[in-house]
């Protein structure tokens, strides 16, 4: 077993990083802490393993930091509760404890030497290629971790790697054949295209209003923002010959030809001017940001903008959507230059009145009813449709089918190879494609051989997921779980 671990050292270290070291560097930030309600230090007992409050806090912090990155740093404890991070953290630890119980029952163990070897091999704790105990202690202290707890987590990670090695099940020849058939089968297909545009439907005003009443939560006004902003345009920047030559000298790497040679100043003077103005506009905007944040900027323009405003870039609107009231956005480039803004007030979206939503509701209702009529037509035609023989298709086919654009063709092919019926229909955005598979064949063995590694990896991933699900169901039956929170 140790030989296997040495052979797979690189993979092992990566796995240990994921399972054990993830919180080093992320740290115990104040907004990622949580007060867990428990009458003792133990929040759950799984078989012979106990889960402590400290372990749950560490797991919670790891998950919180991960979600906080996804939320671009705006996650708070209230949102964390809605997401259910506490429950996820506990479930993660229960799953881990179930596996550890099973590993111990199998007789698997991890020696102190194995822990030391794994620990000293970690780049994070090294200095000039050697393990540095001072760095190790400092990093753990920075993350509010004790060496004892850290090394216990590391030991458990190594034990789980041994268990995973035992549970690893290679693909059988039959499974590889099945994977080959799944990925490299070619279907000879005939198709017939039905278009929603050929369906006629005229709604009544009563039906439209009823549809709106049933779906009025969909029709909301756009979120708005009252902001104080300052826009610095590059056109406002003045430049003289001396400024431009200095910029050219300082940033020569921006003015190279295709061979990496510096272009003469005279040849690139217009480019230098453009880049100089842009960089100065960004610097001026940063100054405005600092004064705006302090509330000392009297030049700010008050305005109200709404999401989807075509006058602002997507990036700026995205930042606004993540901002809180009274926060100030750092300068960002938009069409006219660099803008910095302070969010005075957020105007939440609200349901539209029937009159305001009527146009959109009418369009949606017509499309909804046409889609239903189109499907009824598809069912009626399916039994004996003639169709056009378009030849053989595979998952990798990149063709434009007659009557479909490039994207529609790829969407049809992708869905076709998920179907189990030889004769059926496939929905696209505003079309239904009737199809019938006339014949199937397997690509030649050379193509399969070239892609054998891909087949094996894909098959192993799918099989591992299935094995893991079945394994966890088995563990839940043999180990008792007692939650204390």
Long-range contacts (C-beta under 8 A, 24 or more apart in sequence): 1-108, 1-162, 1-165, 2-114, 4-165, 5-114, 5-158, 5-161, 5-162, 5-165, 9-121, 12-118, 12-158, 12-161, 13-118, 13-121, 13-122, 15-157, 15-161, 16-118, 16-122, 16-154, 16-157, 16-158, 16-161, 17-122, 19-96, 19-153, 19-156, 19-157, 19-160, 20-150, 20-153, 20-154, 20-156, 20-157, 21-122, 21-124, 22-62, 23-58, 23-61, 23-62, 23-65, 23-143, 23-145, 24-124, 24-139, 24-140, 24-143, 24-145, 25-124, 25-139, 25-143, 26-61, 26-62, 26-65, 26-143, 27-61, 27-65, 27-142, 27-143, 27-144, 28-57, 28-61, 28-143, 28-144, 29-61, 29-64, 29-65, 31-64, 31-68, 31-75, 31-76, 31-77, 32-60, 32-61, 32-64, 32-65, 32-68, 33-57, 33-60, 33-61, 34-60, 34-64, 34-77, 34-80, 34-85, 34-86, 36-60, 36-86, 36-485, 37-485, 38-484, 38-485, 39-484, 40-484, 42-484, 43-90, 43-483, 43-484, 43-485, 44-90, 44-93, 44-94, 44-97, 44-481, 44-482, 44-483, 44-484, 44-485, 45-480, 45-481, 45-482, 45-484, 46-94, 46-97, 46-98, 46-101, 46-479, 46-480, 46-481, 46-482, 47-97, 47-98, 47-101, 47-479, 47-480, 48-101, 48-104, 49-97, 49-100, 49-101, 51-90, 51-93, 51-94, 51-97, 54-149, 55-93, 56-89, 56-90, 56-93, 58-145, 58-149, 59-89, 59-90, 59-92, 59-93, 60-85, 60-86, 60-89, 62-89, 63-88, 63-89, 63-92, 71-322, 72-322, 74-322, 74-324, 90-483, 90-485, 94-481, 95-472, 96-156, 96-160, 98-472, 98-475, 98-476, 98-479, 98-481, 99-160, 99-163, 99-475, 100-156, 100-159, 100-160, 101-475, 101-479, 102-163, 102-475, 102-479, 103-159, 103-160, 103-162, 103-163, 104-159, 106-163, 106-166, 108-159, 108-162, 108-163, 108-166, 109-159, 110-155, 110-158, 110-159, 110-162, 114-155, 114-158, 115-151, 115-154, 115-155, 115-158, 118-154, 118-158, 119-151, 119-154, 167-467, 167-471, 168-464, 169-463, 169-464, 169-467, 170-460, 171-456, 171-459, 171-460, 171-463, 175-459, 175-463, 176-452, 176-455, 176-456, 176-459, 179-455, 179-456, 179-458, 179-459, 180-442, 180-448, 180-455, 181-442, 183-395, 183-451, 183-454, 183-455, 183-458, 184-394, 184-395, 184-442, 184-443, 184-447, 184-448, 184-451, 185-394, 185-417, 185-440, 185-441, 185-442, 185-443, 186-392, 186-393, 186-394, 186-440, 186-441, 186-442, 186-443, 187-392, 187-393, 187-394, 187-416, 187-417, 187-437, 187-439, 187-440, 188-389, 188-391, 188-392, 188-393, 188-437, 188-438, 188-439, 188-440, 188-441, 189-389, 189-390, 189-391, 189-392, 189-393, 189-416, 189-435, 189-436, 189-437, 189-438, 190-386, 190-387, 190-388, 190-389, 190-390, 190-435, 190-436, 190-438, 191-387, 191-388, 191-390, 191-401, 191-412, 191-433, 191-434, 191-435, 191-436, 192-381, 192-385, 192-386, 192-387, 192-388, 192-433, 192-434, 192-435, 193-403, 193-404, 193-431, 193-432, 193-433, 193-434, 194-374, 194-377, 194-378, 194-381, 194-431, 194-432, 194-433, 194-434, 195-430, 195-431, 196-367, 196-370, 196-371, 196-374, 196-430, 196-431, 197-430, 199-370, 199-373, 199-374, 199-377, 201-366, 201-369, 201-370, 201-373, 203-362, 203-365, 203-366, 203-369, 207-365, 208-358, 208-361, 208-362, 208-365, 209-354, 211-361, 211-364, 211-365, 211-368, 212-354, 212-357, 212-358, 212-361, 212-365, 215-361, 215-364, 216-351, 216-352, 216-354, 216-357, 217-351, 218-364, 219-351, 219-352, 219-356, 219-357, 219-360, 219-361, 220-349, 220-350, 220-351, 220-352, 221-349, 221-350, 221-351, 221-352, 221-356, 222-306, 222-307, 222-308, 222-349, 223-306, 223-307, 223-321, 223-346, 223-347, 223-348, 223-349, 224-304, 224-305, 224-306, 224-307, 224-346, 224-347, 225-304, 225-305, 225-306, 225-320, 225-323, 225-343, 225-344, 225-345, 225-346, 225-347, 226-302, 226-303, 226-304, 226-343, 226-344, 226-345, 226-346, 226-347, 227-302, 227-303, 227-304, 227-305, 227-320, 227-341, 227-342, 227-343, 227-344, 228-292, 228-297, 228-300, 228-301, 228-302, 228-341, 228-342, 228-344, 229-300, 229-301, 229-303, 229-339, 229-340, 229-341, 229-342, 230-285, 230-288, 230-292, 230-297, 230-299, 230-300, 230-301, 230-339, 230-340, 230-341, 231-301, 231-334, 231-336, 231-337, 231-338, 231-339, 232-281, 232-282, 232-284, 232-285, 232-288, 232-331, 232-337, 232-338, 232-339, 233-281, 233-336, 233-337, 234-274, 234-277, 234-278, 234-280, 234-281, 234-337, 235-277, 235-337, 236-281, 236-284, 236-337, 237-276, 237-277, 237-280, 237-281, 237-284, 239-273, 239-276, 239-277, 239-280, 243-276, 244-269, 244-272, 244-273, 244-276, 247-272, 247-275, 247-276, 247-279, 248-272, 251-275, 281-337, 281-338, 282-331, 282-333, 282-338, 284-338, 285-331, 285-337, 285-338, 285-339, 285-340, 286-330, 286-331, 286-340, 288-331, 288-340, 289-328, 289-329, 289-330, 289-331, 289-340, 292-328, 292-340, 292-341, 292-342, 293-328, 293-342, 300-342, 302-344, 304-347, 306-347, 311-335, 312-339, 367-430, 374-432, 375-425, 375-427, 375-432, 377-432, 378-425, 378-432, 378-434, 379-425, 381-434, 382-423, 382-424, 382-425, 382-434, 385-434, 385-436, 387-434, 387-435, 387-436, 389-438, 392-439, 392-441, 394-443, 404-428, 404-431, 404-433
